[in-house]
Amino acid sequence: MREEALTFYWQNAHFNFKSTKSLVDFLTSIGHGTLCKLRHISVRGYPLPLYRNVAHPSYYTTYSFSDVLPLFPGMQLSTLCLGDPFHGQWAQEDGWGHDAAYNAVETFIKSQGFKELIYIVEHDRFMKPVSFTSFQAATATQPQVETTKTTDRHPQPSTWDSLIKERDGADSGASVPMYRLLDGGQRRLPLKVEFETVQEPSEENADGQIEIRIRRGSGSHYAQQGELFNQFAQPLSDLFKELTWNEILEKDLYLDGEDDPTAHL
């Protein structure tokens, strides 16, 4: 009876975590059997900066939230509600954060471990193209060279929607709808095939959070298999095979980047 009650608890409880580190703290503290029973998690998806080893304390790598998911094979959430950490009242917003929030959606479409992911961003500025300017120092024979690169933005949510349908099947029910949350989240305004800031004349100056829902298709195998689709994350996987999470913390390999997450991108 106790085991049945615990199973019911794990499958129906909604766990809320303030950061990626807090989530990893929890997931590494429970057994694999319990991990497989979890169904509902909310978390603010901060990046996870880690030193590779104590011999090189000045060098660290920043891993995205999607890089963390393969560390927990067997996870099969019904809903994963993810808050974007790069925008909002306390965030140091910049183009790096805009790009990180935008590009995260496609990585989640390729990810495993959830049936539906709900991604919430504080406003829509991340949907607009970002320009980055770099400078090459002048030499004795050449003047300083200035180069500007503008990142791509595609019609959304139609492009994301086509990606999930390509993965799970056009008739599977897989979809990526996008909404603007108005009236404190009490009203959800669908954003159409191509991203539009203005939906109706009465909402010309609409300002609200953006909600993107990544819904896997019927019959899709969404349980986390531990497979890396991003080879950049291989050192993270290797580190977790060498050390436990507690050992990583004890060796001071974790760098707290929650005060200014964009600074670690």
C-alpha positions as CSV (number, residue, x, y, z in Angstrom):
1,M,0.0,0.0,0.0
2,R,2.8,2.4,0.9
3,E,4.6,1.7,-2.5
4,E,1.3,2.3,-4.4
5,A,0.8,5.6,-2.5
6,L,4.4,6.7,-3.3
7,T,3.9,5.9,-7.0
8,F,0.7,7.9,-7.1
9,Y,2.5,10.8,-5.3
10,W,5.5,10.9,-7.7
11,Q,3.3,10.7,-10.8
12,N,0.9,13.5,-9.7
13,A,3.1,15.9,-7.8
14,H,4.2,19.0,-9.6
15,F,7.8,19.9,-8.6
16,N,9.0,23.5,-8.9
17,F,12.7,24.4,-8.9
18,K,14.2,27.9,-8.9
19,S,17.2,26.9,-11.1
20,T,18.9,24.2,-13.1
21,K,21.3,23.6,-10.2
22,S,18.3,23.0,-7.8
23,L,16.8,20.6,-10.3
24,V,20.1,18.7,-10.7
25,D,20.4,18.6,-6.8
26,F,17.1,16.9,-6.7
27,L,17.4,14.5,-9.6
28,T,20.8,13.2,-8.4
29,S,19.3,12.6,-4.9
30,I,16.6,10.2,-6.0
31,G,16.8,6.7,-7.4
32,H,16.3,5.8,-11.0
33,G,13.0,4.1,-10.3
34,T,11.7,7.3,-8.8
35,L,13.1,9.4,-11.6
36,C,11.1,7.4,-14.1
37,K,7.9,8.1,-12.2
38,L,8.2,11.9,-12.2
39,R,5.6,13.6,-14.5
40,H,5.5,17.3,-13.8
41,I,8.4,19.7,-13.3
42,S,8.7,23.5,-13.5
43,V,12.2,25.1,-13.5
44,R,13.9,28.3,-14.5
45,G,16.4,27.0,-17.1
46,Y,19.7,28.7,-16.2
47,P,22.8,27.7,-18.1
48,L,25.2,25.4,-16.1
49,P,28.8,26.7,-16.1
50,L,31.3,24.0,-15.1
51,Y,35.1,23.9,-14.8
52,R,36.4,20.8,-16.5
53,N,38.9,20.2,-13.6
54,V,40.6,22.1,-10.8
55,A,43.9,22.2,-12.6
56,H,42.5,24.9,-14.9
57,P,40.4,27.1,-12.7
58,S,40.3,29.9,-15.3
59,Y,38.7,27.8,-18.0
60,Y,35.1,26.7,-17.8
61,T,32.3,25.6,-20.2
62,T,28.7,26.9,-20.1
63,Y,26.2,24.2,-20.9
64,S,22.6,24.9,-21.8
65,F,19.6,23.4,-20.1
66,S,19.0,21.0,-23.0
67,D,22.5,19.7,-22.5
68,V,21.5,18.6,-18.9
69,L,18.5,16.5,-19.9
70,P,20.5,13.5,-21.3
71,L,22.2,13.1,-17.9
72,F,19.0,11.6,-16.6
73,P,17.9,8.6,-18.8
74,G,14.5,7.3,-18.1
75,M,12.9,10.7,-17.4
76,Q,9.5,10.8,-19.1
77,L,7.7,13.9,-18.0
78,S,4.2,14.7,-19.1
79,T,4.9,18.4,-18.7
80,L,8.2,20.3,-18.4
81,C,7.5,24.1,-17.8
82,L,10.7,26.0,-18.4
83,G,11.2,29.7,-17.6
84,D,13.7,31.6,-19.7
85,P,16.4,33.1,-17.5
86,F,17.7,35.7,-20.0
87,H,14.8,38.2,-19.9
88,G,12.8,40.0,-17.2
89,Q,13.1,42.5,-14.4
90,W,16.4,41.2,-12.9
91,A,18.1,40.0,-16.1
92,Q,21.0,41.8,-17.8
93,E,19.3,41.6,-21.3
94,D,21.5,41.7,-24.4
95,G,21.7,40.2,-27.8
96,W,23.4,37.1,-26.5
97,G,20.4,36.4,-24.3
98,H,18.0,37.1,-27.1
99,D,19.8,34.6,-29.3
100,A,20.0,32.0,-26.5
101,A,16.3,32.1,-25.9
102,Y,15.4,31.9,-29.6
103,N,17.8,29.1,-30.4
104,A,16.8,27.1,-27.3
105,V,13.4,26.3,-28.9
106,E,15.0,24.3,-31.7
107,T,17.2,22.4,-29.3
108,F,14.1,21.5,-27.2
109,I,12.4,20.2,-30.4
110,K,15.3,17.8,-30.8
111,S,15.3,16.8,-27.1
112,Q,13.9,13.9,-25.2
113,G,12.4,13.5,-21.7
114,F,9.0,15.2,-21.9
115,K,5.7,14.9,-23.7
116,E,5.1,18.6,-23.6
117,L,7.5,21.4,-22.9
118,I,6.1,24.9,-22.0
119,Y,8.7,27.6,-22.6
120,I,7.9,31.0,-21.2
121,V,9.8,34.2,-22.1
122,E,9.1,37.5,-20.4
123,H,8.5,39.5,-23.7
124,D,8.9,39.2,-27.5
125,R,12.2,41.1,-28.1
126,F,14.1,37.8,-28.5
127,M,12.1,37.2,-31.7
128,K,13.7,40.1,-33.5
129,P,17.1,39.7,-35.4
130,V,20.2,40.6,-33.4
131,S,23.3,42.3,-34.9
132,F,26.8,41.7,-33.4
133,T,29.7,43.9,-34.3
134,S,33.3,42.7,-34.0
135,F,36.6,44.6,-34.5
136,Q,39.9,43.4,-35.9
137,A,42.8,45.5,-34.5
138,A,44.7,47.7,-36.8
139,T,48.2,46.6,-37.9
140,A,51.1,48.5,-39.4
141,T,49.8,47.9,-42.9
142,Q,46.0,47.7,-42.4
143,P,43.4,49.8,-40.6
144,Q,41.0,48.5,-38.0
145,V,38.4,46.3,-39.6
146,E,34.8,46.4,-38.4
147,T,32.5,43.5,-39.1
148,T,28.7,43.3,-38.4
149,K,26.8,40.0,-38.5
150,T,23.0,39.7,-38.1
151,T,21.5,36.5,-36.8
152,D,18.7,34.8,-38.7
153,R,15.0,34.8,-37.6
154,H,12.5,32.7,-39.4
155,P,8.7,32.8,-39.6
156,Q,7.4,31.5,-36.2
157,P,5.9,29.4,-34.9
158,S,5.4,27.8,-38.4
159,T,9.1,26.9,-38.8
160,W,9.3,25.3,-35.4
161,D,6.0,23.5,-36.0
162,S,7.3,22.0,-39.2
163,L,10.3,20.7,-37.4
164,I,8.3,18.8,-34.8
165,K,6.0,17.4,-37.4
166,E,9.0,16.3,-39.4
167,R,10.3,14.5,-36.3
168,D,7.0,12.9,-35.1
169,G,4.9,12.8,-38.2
170,A,2.5,15.3,-39.9
171,D,-0.6,13.4,-38.7
172,S,0.7,12.6,-35.2
173,G,-0.7,15.6,-33.4
174,A,2.8,17.1,-32.8
175,S,2.7,20.9,-32.8
176,V,4.5,24.0,-31.6
177,P,1.8,26.7,-31.0
178,M,2.9,30.1,-29.6
179,Y,0.9,32.5,-27.5
180,R,1.1,36.0,-25.9
181,L,-0.1,35.9,-22.3
182,L,-2.2,38.9,-21.5
183,D,-4.0,40.1,-18.3
184,G,-1.4,38.6,-16.0
185,G,-1.6,35.2,-17.9
186,Q,-5.4,35.0,-17.6
187,R,-5.8,35.4,-21.4
188,R,-3.8,33.5,-24.1
189,L,-3.6,35.2,-27.5
190,P,-2.5,32.8,-30.3
191,L,0.3,34.1,-32.5
192,K,-0.2,33.0,-36.1
193,V,1.9,31.4,-38.8
194,E,4.4,34.3,-39.0
195,F,5.3,36.1,-35.8
196,E,3.3,39.3,-35.4
197,T,3.7,41.9,-32.7
198,V,0.4,43.4,-33.6
199,Q,-2.6,41.0,-33.6
200,E,-5.6,43.3,-33.5
201,P,-6.0,47.1,-33.4
202,S,-7.2,46.9,-29.8
203,E,-4.1,45.1,-28.8
204,E,-1.7,47.2,-30.8
205,N,0.5,47.9,-27.8
206,A,0.1,44.5,-26.3
207,D,2.8,43.6,-23.9
208,G,2.9,40.2,-22.3
209,Q,4.9,37.0,-21.8
210,I,5.5,34.7,-24.8
211,E,4.5,31.1,-24.3
212,I,5.8,28.4,-26.7
213,R,4.4,24.9,-26.3
214,I,6.4,21.9,-27.9
215,R,4.0,19.0,-28.1
216,R,5.3,15.6,-29.1
217,G,3.1,13.5,-31.4
218,S,0.9,10.5,-30.5
219,G,3.0,7.3,-30.2
220,S,6.3,9.2,-30.1
221,H,9.1,7.8,-27.9
222,Y,9.8,10.7,-25.7
223,A,11.5,9.0,-22.7
224,Q,15.0,10.3,-22.2
225,Q,17.5,7.8,-23.7
226,G,20.6,9.6,-22.7
227,E,21.6,10.3,-26.3
228,L,23.6,13.4,-27.1
229,F,22.3,15.3,-30.1
230,N,24.8,18.1,-29.3
231,Q,28.4,16.8,-29.3
232,F,29.5,20.0,-27.6
233,A,28.0,18.5,-24.5
234,Q,30.1,15.4,-24.5
235,P,32.5,16.7,-21.8
236,L,29.5,17.2,-19.5
237,S,28.5,13.6,-20.0
238,D,32.1,12.5,-19.4
239,L,32.4,14.6,-16.3
240,F,29.2,13.0,-14.8
241,K,30.6,9.6,-15.5
242,E,33.8,10.4,-13.6
243,L,32.3,12.2,-10.7
244,T,29.1,12.4,-8.8
245,W,27.2,15.7,-8.6
246,N,28.2,16.1,-4.9
247,E,31.9,15.5,-5.9
248,I,31.6,18.2,-8.6
249,L,30.3,20.6,-6.0
250,E,32.9,19.7,-3.4
251,K,35.7,20.2,-5.9
252,D,34.2,23.7,-6.7
253,L,33.8,22.8,-10.4
254,Y,30.3,24.5,-10.5
255,L,30.3,28.2,-11.2
256,D,27.2,30.0,-10.0
257,G,26.0,32.1,-12.9
258,E,22.5,32.8,-11.8
259,D,23.0,36.5,-11.0
260,D,24.0,37.2,-14.6
261,P,23.3,34.2,-16.8
262,T,24.0,36.1,-20.1
263,A,27.6,36.8,-18.9
264,H,28.4,33.1,-19.2
265,L,27.1,32.6,-22.8
